[in-house]
Amino acid sequence: MECQIPPDVLYHGTSHHAVESIMQMGICKMSRHHVHLSTDIGKARNVGKRRGGRPVIFAVDAAAMHAAGYNFYCTENRVWLVDRVPPEYLVEV
């Protein structure tokens, strides 16, 4: 998969149980190969609902991450992938 330039903002949905950890450590891929991000808040919300509890959406400053040297990839089904998202690039929506 070839690196690509991401949209300026991407979204990540999770459970409210993970917010404190994410704000401290960022979004980590955990047991996956990459962190999954979306261009669509609705899709991110649906992912957050699957995690259980109240969904929380984070906006990711993908433009700043890309400028800082982070590599982004986009799958055929338009899911954006990155190794991790440090907390300084996150804002809760």
Secondary structure, DSSP 8 states (H G I E B T S, - for coil): ---B---SEEEEEEEGGGHHHHHHH-EE-TTSSSEEEBS-HHHHHHHHHHTSSSEEEEEEEHHHHHHTT--BEE-TTS-EEESEE-GGGEEE-
